Amino acid sequence: MPENHTSFTFDVNNMPETLPIFPLFDAPLFPKMVLPMVVMQDEYAQLIDEVMSKDRIVGVILSKTPSQPTAYPHEDLYSMGTSALIMKMAKTENNRIQMLIQGLGRFRVKNFIKGQPYPLADVINIKEVDEKNKEIEALMANIASQFTKLVELSPGIPEQIAIMAKSIREPGVLADMVASIINSTAQEKQGVLEIENVKKRLKEVTRLVNHQLEVVELGNKIQSQVKVDMEKSQKDYYLRQQLKAIKEELGEKDETNVEVEEYKAKIEKINMPEEAKKEAEREVKRLARMHPSSSEYTVASTYLDWFQVKEDQIPQESIHVLVLHSFLLILQTWFLL
């Protein structure tokens, strides 16, 4: 795999005003950030060959469509992008090109140049103005603090990222770095890229970080509650099994099993209609799976007690009443939970 990573010097304050353009499809590239890229299209391979023989500077712009088109329709690209330096480039045997690029600065497209074998655009390079005042310092401190909390709650983000964020002194760079890492949408990230005013950019990134922090905290809270509920359910199950084993060892009968057997005997004794009998037997099976202290157990046993009447008190036409009563009791159980 041949590689090219010769050192190259450039002046960020004197950037080219005409740039070859690469479309991005997942998220925009921010200044100072590094991005790996894989290039397969022939027209972009030609672009890279020409760029590598010159200043190695390209422009990257986020596409408005998520899929990679066969051509490069200019209308699918945002108007704001990032100039970038090709730091490292390697060609593979299957004619793919792997690159590592670093963002240099923002630019806005004036117009695309037609009739070229690859995308080419005249651009207006935007110089970063890092002003400092108490409000900006407060915004930076708040972003660093909230971002640190977010990193602590997000296993997928290395802790060193939070340390790096705290060490950044340029407000624009801090906003760009945090925006590039947090789990926001590509459109939200593009929105940050398009904010030239540093204070406004810091405020927007603060909003995005706070939103992501709330989402992660809520997710962790839900996960913790689910874990507690599962642990309690498992603990209750094991305790019941142990209690059952102890009673069997002592020769004692489980109260629930005794009551279930009594209900079974009464159902067999009463000569009720077939459909009513099936309903009663199904309720007994439900009762056997419940714990006596649960609200469901009380509802089910009350329902079964209703069957404890004489044969001549259960006429055939009342079967539908039993079924309806069963449905109502199930609803009652749900509301008790």
Secondary structure per residue as TSV (DSSP state, phi and psi in degrees):
chain	resnum	aa	ss	phi	psi
A	1	M	-	360.0	102.3
A	2	P	-	-67.7	141.4
A	3	E	E	-125.7	155.7
A	4	N	E	-140.6	109.4
A	5	H	-	-141.2	44.2
A	6	T	-	-65.1	140.3
A	7	S	-	-64.3	149.1
A	8	F	-	-149.3	138.0
A	9	T	-	-106.7	146.6
A	10	F	-	-150.2	163.7
A	11	D	-	-116.8	112.9
A	12	V	T	-67.2	-19.7
A	13	N	T	-89.1	-1.3
A	14	N	S	-136.3	63.3
A	15	M	-	-85.5	154.4
A	16	P	-	-61.8	147.9
A	17	E	S	-97.6	-2.2
A	18	T	E	-127.6	124.9
A	19	L	E	-129.3	139.0
A	20	P	E	-70.6	142.8
A	21	I	E	-114.6	129.9
A	22	F	E	-105.5	132.0
A	23	P	E	-83.6	143.6
A	24	L	E	-111.4	149.5
A	25	F	S	-123.3	-11.6
A	26	D	S	-104.4	-45.8
A	27	A	-	-164.1	156.4
A	28	P	-	-73.7	158.8
A	29	L	-	-95.5	133.7
A	30	F	-	-99.3	153.1
A	31	P	T	-55.6	141.5
A	32	K	T	77.4	-13.2
A	33	M	-	-86.9	156.0
A	34	V	E	-112.5	140.9
A	35	L	E	-140.3	127.7
A	36	P	E	-81.9	144.2
A	37	M	E	-137.5	148.3
A	38	V	E	-122.0	126.4
A	39	V	E	-115.0	129.4
A	40	M	-	-121.8	-25.1
A	41	Q	-	-71.2	141.2
A	42	D	H	-63.4	-40.7
A	43	E	H	-63.1	-32.6
A	44	Y	H	-78.3	-27.6
A	45	A	H	-63.6	-41.5
A	46	Q	H	-64.1	-40.6
A	47	L	H	-57.7	-47.4
A	48	I	H	-64.1	-41.7
A	49	D	H	-58.5	-42.5
A	50	E	H	-70.7	-39.9
A	51	V	H	-66.3	-40.2
A	52	M	H	-66.8	-23.6
A	53	S	T	-85.9	-5.6
A	54	K	T	-117.8	-114.1
A	55	D	T	-99.0	-3.7
A	56	R	-	63.6	23.0
A	57	I	E	-108.7	131.0
A	58	V	E	-129.2	169.6
A	59	G	E	-112.6	137.3
A	60	V	E	-120.2	134.3
A	61	I	E	-133.8	137.4
A	62	L	E	-70.4	136.5
A	63	S	B	-85.8	146.5
A	64	K	S	-78.1	-15.9
A	65	T	S	-106.6	139.1
A	66	P	S	-73.6	-25.3
A	67	S	S	-93.9	152.6
A	68	Q	-	-81.8	120.4
A	69	P	-	-77.8	161.1
A	70	T	S	-73.0	-34.9
A	71	A	S	-104.2	-167.6
A	72	Y	-	-127.3	75.9
A	73	P	-	-65.0	122.1
A	74	H	G	-64.5	-30.3
A	75	E	G	-69.5	-15.2
A	76	D	G	-84.5	-4.7
A	77	L	B	-102.0	144.2
A	78	Y	-	-67.9	163.2
A	79	S	S	-85.4	-17.3
A	80	M	E	-107.0	131.1
A	81	G	E	-140.5	-166.8
A	82	T	E	-132.0	128.4
A	83	S	E	-74.0	145.4
A	84	A	E	-144.1	151.5
A	85	L	E	-102.2	130.0
A	86	I	E	-76.7	102.8
A	87	M	E	-76.7	-36.6
A	88	K	E	-150.6	141.9
A	89	M	E	-143.6	139.2
A	90	A	E	-144.3	138.4
A	91	K	E	-103.7	133.2
A	92	T	-	-94.5	173.1
A	93	E	T	-68.0	-29.2
A	94	N	T	-89.3	23.8
A	95	N	S	69.2	21.4
A	96	R	-	-90.3	153.0
A	97	I	E	-119.2	124.1
A	98	Q	E	-105.4	132.0
A	99	M	E	-133.2	156.1
A	100	L	E	-124.5	116.2
A	101	I	E	-118.4	152.4
A	102	Q	E	-124.6	132.0
A	103	G	E	-66.3	141.2
A	104	L	E	-110.5	-52.3
A	105	G	E	-166.3	166.0
A	106	R	E	-79.0	151.6
A	107	F	E	-146.8	158.3
A	108	R	E	-119.4	135.2
A	109	V	E	-74.9	128.1
A	110	K	E	-85.0	-48.7
A	111	N	E	-165.8	154.2
A	112	F	E	-91.9	141.3
A	113	I	-	-91.2	119.0
A	114	K	S	-84.8	162.9
A	115	G	S	81.4	15.3
A	116	Q	-	-103.1	153.6
A	117	P	S	-71.8	-14.0
A	118	Y	S	-145.1	163.5
A	119	P	-	-60.4	132.9
A	120	L	E	-141.6	137.3
A	121	A	E	-141.9	145.0
A	122	D	E	-83.3	132.6
A	123	V	E	-130.5	161.0
A	124	I	E	-110.7	112.2
A	125	N	E	-75.2	133.9
A	126	I	E	-105.1	118.7
A	127	K	-	-81.6	135.5
A	128	E	-	-79.4	128.7
A	129	V	-	-112.6	106.8
A	130	D	-	-94.2	91.5
A	131	E	-	-84.7	154.5
A	132	K	-	-131.1	128.2
A	133	N	-	-152.0	179.8
A	134	K	H	-63.9	-37.9
A	135	E	H	-65.2	-42.8
A	136	I	H	-66.0	-40.4
A	137	E	H	-62.5	-38.3
A	138	A	H	-66.8	-40.6
A	139	L	H	-63.3	-41.6
A	140	M	H	-62.9	-44.9
A	141	A	H	-62.9	-39.9
A	142	N	H	-67.4	-43.2
A	143	I	H	-61.7	-45.3
A	144	A	H	-60.8	-41.0
A	145	S	H	-67.2	-48.9
A	146	Q	H	-66.3	-37.3
A	147	F	H	-65.9	-37.1
A	148	T	H	-61.9	-43.1
A	149	K	H	-61.7	-41.1
A	150	L	H	-63.7	-41.6
A	151	V	H	-64.0	-41.1
A	152	E	H	-62.1	-31.8
A	153	L	H	-93.4	-2.1
A	154	S	-	-117.2	101.1
A	155	P	T	-59.6	-25.3
A	156	G	T	-79.2	-8.1
A	157	I	S	-106.5	122.9
A	158	P	-	-61.9	145.1
A	159	E	H	-63.8	-28.0
A	160	Q	H	-62.4	-24.9
A	161	I	H	-64.0	-41.4
A	162	A	H	-65.9	-39.2
A	163	I	H	-63.2	-41.5
A	164	M	H	-63.0	-41.2
A	165	A	H	-61.9	-39.4
A	166	K	H	-67.2	-24.3
A	167	S	H	-87.0	-10.5
A	168	I	-	-76.0	131.2
A	169	R	-	-105.9	-17.1
A	170	E	-	-87.8	120.1
A	171	P	H	-60.1	-40.1
A	172	G	H	-65.3	-40.4
A	173	V	H	-66.1	-40.6
A	174	L	H	-61.4	-46.9
A	175	A	H	-60.5	-43.9
A	176	D	H	-65.7	-41.7
A	177	M	H	-64.3	-48.3
A	178	V	H	-64.2	-42.0
A	179	A	H	-62.3	-34.2
A	180	S	H	-73.0	-21.3
A	181	I	H	-99.0	-38.7
A	182	I	S	-65.2	159.7
A	183	N	S	-85.8	61.4
A	184	S	-	-98.8	168.8
A	185	T	-	-74.7	161.8
A	186	A	H	-61.2	-35.3
A	187	Q	H	-68.3	-38.4
A	188	E	H	-65.8	-41.4
A	189	K	H	-64.1	-41.6
A	190	Q	H	-62.5	-36.7
A	191	G	H	-60.2	-39.3
A	192	V	H	-67.0	-41.9
A	193	L	H	-59.9	-33.2
A	194	E	T	-83.4	-4.4
A	195	I	-	-88.1	109.2
A	196	E	-	-80.4	-35.7
A	197	N	S	-70.2	124.2
A	198	V	H	-64.9	-41.9
A	199	K	H	-64.3	-43.6
A	200	K	H	-64.1	-36.8
A	201	R	H	-65.0	-42.2
A	202	L	H	-61.1	-40.7
A	203	K	H	-66.0	-40.4
A	204	E	H	-66.6	-41.9
A	205	V	H	-65.5	-36.5
A	206	T	H	-59.1	-44.1
A	207	R	H	-62.0	-43.7
A	208	L	H	-66.3	-41.5
A	209	V	H	-64.8	-44.9
A	210	N	H	-61.1	-40.3
A	211	H	H	-63.4	-47.0
A	212	Q	H	-64.0	-36.3
A	213	L	H	-65.1	-41.9
A	214	E	H	-62.8	-41.6
A	215	V	H	-63.4	-45.8
A	216	V	H	-66.8	-42.8
A	217	E	H	-62.6	-42.7
A	218	L	H	-64.9	-41.7
A	219	G	H	-61.5	-42.7
A	220	N	H	-66.2	-37.3
A	221	K	H	-64.3	-44.2
A	222	I	H	-62.4	-43.6
A	223	Q	H	-63.1	-41.5
A	224	S	H	-64.5	-42.0
A	225	Q	H	-65.5	-40.9
A	226	V	H	-62.0	-41.1
A	227	K	H	-64.3	-42.7
A	228	V	H	-63.1	-44.2
A	229	D	H	-62.8	-40.9
A	230	M	H	-65.8	-43.0
A	231	E	H	-63.5	-39.9
A	232	K	H	-66.5	-42.1
A	233	S	H	-63.0	-42.6
A	234	Q	H	-66.1	-40.5
A	235	K	H	-63.1	-44.6
A	236	D	H	-61.3	-39.6
A	237	Y	H	-63.7	-47.7
A	238	Y	H	-64.3	-39.0
A	239	L	H	-64.2	-40.8
A	240	R	H	-64.7	-40.8
A	241	Q	H	-64.2	-40.4
A	242	Q	H	-64.9	-42.4
A	243	L	H	-62.9	-41.2
A	244	K	H	-62.4	-42.6
A	245	A	H	-65.1	-39.1
A	246	I	H	-64.1	-44.2
A	247	K	H	-64.0	-39.8
A	248	E	H	-64.4	-37.0
A	249	E	H	-66.2	-35.4
A	250	L	H	-83.5	-3.9
A	251	G	T	80.4	15.3
A	252	E	-	-93.9	148.2
A	253	K	-	-93.0	142.6
A	254	D	-	-68.8	131.3
A	255	E	H	-59.3	-37.5
A	256	T	H	-64.1	-44.5
A	257	N	H	-63.8	-37.9
A	258	V	H	-62.0	-46.5
A	259	E	H	-65.4	-38.9
A	260	V	H	-62.4	-43.8
A	261	E	H	-63.2	-38.4
A	262	E	H	-62.7	-43.2
A	263	Y	H	-64.4	-40.2
A	264	K	H	-60.3	-43.3
A	265	A	H	-64.5	-41.1
A	266	K	H	-66.7	-37.5
A	267	I	H	-64.7	-39.9
A	268	E	H	-67.2	-33.3
A	269	K	H	-71.8	-38.6
A	270	I	S	-81.2	127.7
A	271	N	-	-86.9	77.0
A	272	M	-	-95.1	162.2
A	273	P	-	-55.7	152.7
A	274	E	H	-59.5	-43.9
A	275	E	H	-66.9	-38.5
A	276	A	H	-66.2	-38.0
A	277	K	H	-64.1	-42.6
A	278	K	H	-61.1	-40.1
A	279	E	H	-63.3	-43.3
A	280	A	H	-65.8	-42.7
A	281	E	H	-64.2	-38.1
A	282	R	H	-64.3	-37.7
A	283	E	H	-68.1	-35.2
A	284	V	H	-64.9	-41.1
A	285	K	H	-61.6	-40.0
A	286	R	H	-62.9	-41.4
A	287	L	H	-61.9	-37.4
A	288	A	H	-65.1	-24.0
A	289	R	T	-92.0	-2.9
A	290	M	S	-99.6	158.1
A	291	H	-	-89.8	139.4
A	292	P	T	-57.6	-24.3
A	293	S	T	-84.6	-7.9
A	294	S	S	-79.9	154.8
A	295	S	H	-67.3	-31.4
A	296	E	H	-61.9	-38.2
A	297	Y	H	-62.3	-43.1
A	298	T	H	-63.3	-43.9
A	299	V	H	-63.5	-45.4
A	300	A	H	-64.8	-42.9
A	301	S	H	-66.8	-36.3
A	302	T	H	-62.6	-41.1
A	303	Y	H	-62.2	-43.9
A	304	L	H	-67.8	-33.2
A	305	D	H	-61.6	-27.9
A	306	W	T	-64.9	-23.9
A	307	F	T	-78.7	-13.3
A	308	Q	-	-78.5	66.8
A	309	V	S	-131.7	170.5
A	310	K	-	-75.0	160.1
A	311	E	G	-57.0	-43.0
A	312	D	G	-73.2	-2.1
A	313	Q	G	-95.2	1.4
A	314	I	S	-120.2	80.1
A	315	P	-	-70.9	159.2
A	316	Q	G	-59.3	-36.8
A	317	E	G	-71.8	-9.0
A	318	S	G	-92.7	3.8
A	319	I	H	-60.5	-44.2
A	320	H	H	-62.4	-26.5
A	321	V	H	-68.3	-39.0
A	322	L	H	-62.3	-45.0
A	323	V	H	-63.3	-44.3
A	324	L	H	-63.2	-40.3
A	325	H	H	-63.4	-39.2
A	326	S	H	-60.9	-43.8
A	327	F	H	-62.2	-41.4
A	328	L	H	-65.6	-36.7
A	329	L	H	-67.9	-35.8
A	330	I	H	-63.3	-43.9
A	331	L	H	-60.8	-41.2
A	332	Q	H	-61.5	-38.9
A	333	T	H	-62.7	-42.2
A	334	W	H	-60.2	-42.6
A	335	F	H	-71.3	-25.0
A	336	L	H	-75.6	-24.0
A	337	L	-	-73.3	360.0
